[in-house]
Amino acid sequence: DAKTTQPTSMDCAEGRAANLPCNHSTISGNEYVYWYRQIHSQGPQYIIHGLKNNETNEMASLIITEDRKSSTLILPHATLRDTAVYYCIVRVGNRDDKIIFGKGTRLHILP
Amino acid sequence: DGGITQSPKYLFRKEGQNVTLSCEQNLNHDAMYWYRQDPGQGLRLIYYSQIVNDFQKGDIAEGYSVSREKKESFPLTVTSAQKNPTAFYLCASSPRDGNNYGYTFGSGTRLTVV
């Protein structure tokens, strides 16, 4: 089973910030939080990842709570092209490392 | 440019036939993975390989087989034993060392069995 829980779907108005939450209450100290997104009929695309500090890149920001039990992906100025399924993943990080995907959050950007 | 290539993009096969999906990467990644995705669902892990000549079953390996004879290649065979093979198949790769790298995914193969 996936180690994260996310809302099934969310709406966001175009031009506004989209804030996607993720709970990962059983995360271990050496596990990173990764975010991917999947646009319809394409392979998932890496967005961002972090351990405990907040991270920002050209696509998004990742805010991780101090206890690391939850995080939020922020798309600062959502566009229609950001409509996708967003997956929050905790990476195990050992020899049997494999990513378990949940069902993600379907983000609808509204014009 | 480095990347991961899946072919073909669309594949049609008759029921009862085996079919092999190709996955090639030139990223020098050690690990490779196969996922299956059904409409409206998340990704489910079929098989993965951390190193050449070694692979492990994922959550839904029944009816599938793989090989890893070369670092760059991880083909997936969908056998006639797979009860419901019509799906979107995704291949991914990642560096094996460390905990600081994400997966790179291919663009997928959509298999339809008629």
Interface residues (C-beta under 8 A of the other chain):
Chain A: A2 N30 E31 Y32 Y34 Y36 S41 Q42 G43 P44 Q45 Y46 H49 Y87 R91 G93 R95 D96 D97 K98 I99 I100 F101 G102 K103 G104
Chain B: Q6 A31 Y33 Y35 Q41 G42 L43 R44 L45 Y48 Q50 Q56 G58 F88 L90 A92 R96 N99 N100 G102 Y103 T104 F105 G106 S107 G108 R110
